[in-house]
Amino acid sequence: MHFSSIIASSLVGWTAHAASITKVVARDNPSAEFAETLLKQSKSCCNVMDQFLPGKVLFPDNALYATSQQSFWSMQEVDLTPTCIVSPSSANDVAVGVLILSVGDKLGITDCNFAVRSGGHTPWGGAANIDEGVTFDLQSLNQVDIASDRKTASIGPGNRWRNIYPKLDAVGLAMVGGRVAPVGAGGLILGGGISYFSPRKGFSCDNVVNFQVVVAPGVILDANKDKNADLFKALKGGSNNFGIVTRFDVSIFEQGELWGGTVITDVSQMDKINEFFEGFAASDGYDEYASLITTYGFSNTSSPWVHSSNVIYTKPEENPPVYRGLTSLPQLLNTTRISTLAPLTEEIAASTEVAMQGRYYFSTLSYINSAAYMKAFFELCDEWQKTVSDVEGLFGAVTYQPIPKAITSKGAKQGGNVLGLDNAPDIVNALLGVSWANKADDERINASLKDLYTKAKAKCVEMEVDHPYVYLNYALPWDKPIAGYGEANVAFLKKTSKKYDYAGLFQRRCPGGFKLDD
Ligand SMILES: Cc1cc2nc3c(=O)[nH]c(=O)nc-3n(C[C@H](O)[C@H](O)[C@H](O)COP(=O)(O)OP(=O)(O)OC[C@H]3O[C@@H](n4cnc5c(N)ncnc54)[C@H](O)[C@@H]3O)c2cc1C
């Protein structure tokens, strides 16, 4: 029997004993003993994984290693060089990898640090890639299986929305996923997930009915409302702190065409746009079919600030009343039309791919819905932009996204999440997305964004619109998104981590992303 089959079969036995998982140590497993022998000889997790998962472990001399590296969104991630990249094609492969890492951890082997990536769309270096360690590239876990009752679908974490939506569109179905076609499913769902359908259905994570997840030391579990319910809740916002998710079973629903597109106006309309936005984002009479992303963007090579709003109504109704405050303004461009979902997510992708494979950062905060703060945040970004306008290839986009009670109130009814927003007021996510050309400017941009963030936060406090929520999927390494979930949620997450990852493998050996003690 092949090594990986030996491990896989013993893992099946382990899975049956998931209830006593805290008592499981790698030494109890015969395959773990074998892995330990090999690890003691080679002192390398990559080399041992290569023996257990032949053809699925890529070293830098393999052309597929470069292909995987080049498929990250930002150059900061591409710049890192893992010792090897593991490309699993099943949950069992992932379980074998996590078992070897657990044993390697016990032996104190240095190259047994690891990173987990799905679509690779987090901008900052080290979120989903690693220097001198193992990167799990989950892109081959990309199934989209629609259940015959049309109520759920099983989605591989390595999918991009570009792969999922056309399949659902083709049969008149949809799921609560991302709004931009090339982004990955895995990271987006585990960090929350804001969708065009969120006002109707909640965050993407609220619409998962079961996670298949590999926890340390290499055990495949299901987490749902009946089984491992604490882990089920913890994964809804808990990102990579508990294990590697190998399948999401998600709710799907009947969905016909939508109306939407992009409305571009002169920036001189800003006061009217902000006033419209504040009214739109308020719960009072919120139209749950409507969503909105309002952006003020600039480039230091071509254009001064320009306004664009992405409007999507999840019914095929032309220019519904909820958008009239915007669509009645004089416009430079309007692409709205009736369409299925996939083309709308490709249209918005085109604007994010302008500076493809550049260097990127996001800087984000939440504030309580207010047109006055919207303007104040823009003014701070405008001041910031002048301090870095000589940076080569600089693009910036100041984006506002409503997170009304219509979105935040849904989670508790669907098994709960850990985002800490169950009783939140109507908040807005403010995001400055920046891209630039050269690595030499990384530190300057980073420091300037830190300074901007400090000023923007102080302004929130001064204007009494401050809110502690930091959207994890837009956060930078110095943000504290998990602390922003609130003390009770952090305590719950830590307790759940102790139960499912007793040795703390995902806290100590998987440094990327946001850890529970951050
Ligand atoms: C152009 C663009 C558009 C975006 N649009 C949206 C949007 O519409 N809505 C929205 O909510 N967000 C959006 N985002 C933010 C997006 O949610 C995050 O970038 C998210 O991390 C992307 O998921 P990914 O799988 O590509 O991430 P990755 O970078 O691969 O992973 C992100 C984090 O999740 C962890 N992780 C990934 N997969 C797994 C797994 N299977 N198991 C355990 N841990 C895992 C990684 O270790 C990493 O720390 C957008 C981002 C970009 C760049």
The ligand as an SDF file (V2000), in Angstrom:
LIG
                    3D

 53 58  0  0  0  0  0  0  0  0999 V2000
   -9.9050   42.6000   -6.1130 C   0  0  0  0  0  0  0  0  0  0  0  0
  -10.5130   42.1760   -4.8140 C   0  0  0  0  0  0  0  0  0  0  0  0
  -11.8850   42.1230   -4.6790 C   0  0  0  0  0  0  0  0  0  0  0  0
  -12.4710   41.7290   -3.4760 C   0  0  0  0  0  0  0  0  0  0  0  0
  -13.8360   41.6650   -3.3650 N   0  0  0  0  0  0  0  0  0  0  0  0
  -14.4010   41.2660   -2.2010 C   0  0  0  0  0  0  0  0  0  0  0  0
  -15.8190   41.1450   -2.0620 C   0  0  0  0  0  0  0  0  0  0  0  0
  -16.5840   41.3860   -2.9820 O   0  0  0  0  0  0  0  0  0  0  0  0
  -16.3070   40.7660   -0.8640 N   0  0  0  0  0  0  0  0  0  0  0  0
  -15.5080   40.4910    0.1920 C   0  0  0  0  0  0  0  0  0  0  0  0
  -16.0200   40.1550    1.2510 O   0  0  0  0  0  0  0  0  0  0  0  0
  -14.1630   40.5760    0.0850 N   0  0  0  0  0  0  0  0  0  0  0  0
  -13.5960   40.9500   -1.0740 C   0  0  0  0  0  0  0  0  0  0  0  0
  -12.2340   41.0290   -1.1820 N   0  0  0  0  0  0  0  0  0  0  0  0
  -11.3940   40.6750   -0.0340 C   0  0  0  0  0  0  0  0  0  0  0  0
  -11.2500   39.1630   -0.0010 C   0  0  0  0  0  0  0  0  0  0  0  0
  -12.3190   38.6510    0.7670 O   0  0  0  0  0  0  0  0  0  0  0  0
   -9.9300   38.7190    0.6310 C   0  0  0  0  0  0  0  0  0  0  0  0
   -8.8590   39.1810   -0.1530 O   0  0  0  0  0  0  0  0  0  0  0  0
   -9.9000   37.2000    0.7690 C   0  0  0  0  0  0  0  0  0  0  0  0
   -8.8230   36.8470    1.5870 O   0  0  0  0  0  0  0  0  0  0  0  0
   -9.7830   36.5270   -0.5660 C   0  0  0  0  0  0  0  0  0  0  0  0
   -9.8540   35.1390   -0.4530 O   0  0  0  0  0  0  0  0  0  0  0  0
   -8.6940   34.2530   -1.0840 P   0  0  0  0  0  0  0  0  0  0  0  0
   -9.1150   32.8450   -0.9710 O   0  0  0  0  0  0  0  0  0  0  0  0
   -8.3110   34.7720   -2.4030 O   0  0  0  0  0  0  0  0  0  0  0  0
   -7.5630   34.5950   -0.0180 O   0  0  0  0  0  0  0  0  0  0  0  0
   -6.1290   34.0210    0.3330 P   0  0  0  0  0  0  0  0  0  0  0  0
   -5.2010   35.1810    0.2230 O   0  0  0  0  0  0  0  0  0  0  0  0
   -5.7980   32.7830   -0.3850 O   0  0  0  0  0  0  0  0  0  0  0  0
   -6.3430   33.6710    1.8790 O   0  0  0  0  0  0  0  0  0  0  0  0
   -6.7270   34.6550    2.8010 C   0  0  0  0  0  0  0  0  0  0  0  0
   -6.5330   34.1340    4.2360 C   0  0  0  0  0  0  0  0  0  0  0  0
   -7.4130   33.0490    4.4680 O   0  0  0  0  0  0  0  0  0  0  0  0
   -6.6880   31.8660    4.8210 C   0  0  0  0  0  0  0  0  0  0  0  0
   -7.2950   30.7500    4.0870 N   0  0  0  0  0  0  0  0  0  0  0  0
   -7.5820   30.7380    2.7600 C   0  0  0  0  0  0  0  0  0  0  0  0
   -8.1600   29.5790    2.4340 N   0  0  0  0  0  0  0  0  0  0  0  0
   -8.2260   28.8440    3.5670 C   0  0  0  0  0  0  0  0  0  0  0  0
   -8.7140   27.5410    3.8520 C   0  0  0  0  0  0  0  0  0  0  0  0
   -9.2630   26.7880    2.9100 N   0  0  0  0  0  0  0  0  0  0  0  0
   -8.6230   27.0830    5.1220 N   0  0  0  0  0  0  0  0  0  0  0  0
   -8.0770   27.8570    6.1010 C   0  0  0  0  0  0  0  0  0  0  0  0
   -7.6010   29.0970    5.8740 N   0  0  0  0  0  0  0  0  0  0  0  0
   -7.6730   29.5870    4.6210 C   0  0  0  0  0  0  0  0  0  0  0  0
   -5.2650   32.1170    4.3660 C   0  0  0  0  0  0  0  0  0  0  0  0
   -4.3360   31.4060    5.1450 O   0  0  0  0  0  0  0  0  0  0  0  0
   -5.1210   33.6210    4.4910 C   0  0  0  0  0  0  0  0  0  0  0  0
   -4.6770   34.0120    5.7630 O   0  0  0  0  0  0  0  0  0  0  0  0
  -11.6410   41.3900   -2.3860 C   0  0  0  0  0  0  0  0  0  0  0  0
  -10.2530   41.4280   -2.5260 C   0  0  0  0  0  0  0  0  0  0  0  0
   -9.6880   41.8130   -3.7280 C   0  0  0  0  0  0  0  0  0  0  0  0
   -8.1990   41.8440   -3.8490 C   0  0  0  0  0  0  0  0  0  0  0  0
  1  2  1  0
  2  3  1  0
  2 52  2  0
  3  4  2  0
  4  5  1  0
  4 50  1  0
  5  6  2  0
  6  7  1  0
  6 13  1  0
  7  8  2  0
  7  9  1  0
  9 10  1  0
 10 11  2  0
 10 12  1  0
 12 13  2  0
 13 14  1  0
 14 15  1  0
 14 50  1  0
 15 16  1  0
 16 17  1  0
 16 18  1  0
 18 19  1  0
 18 20  1  0
 20 21  1  0
 20 22  1  0
 22 23  1  0
 23 24  1  0
 24 25  2  0
 24 26  1  0
 24 27  1  0
 27 28  1  0
 28 29  2  0
 28 30  1  0
 28 31  1  0
 31 32  1  0
 32 33  1  0
 33 34  1  0
 33 48  1  0
 34 35  1  0
 35 36  1  0
 35 46  1  0
 36 37  1  0
 36 45  1  0
 37 38  2  0
 38 39  1  0
 39 40  1  0
 39 45  2  0
 40 41  1  0
 40 42  2  0
 42 43  1  0
 43 44  2  0
 44 45  1  0
 46 47  1  0
 46 48  1  0
 48 49  1  0
 50 51  2  0
 51 52  1  0
 52 53  1  0
M  END
$$$$
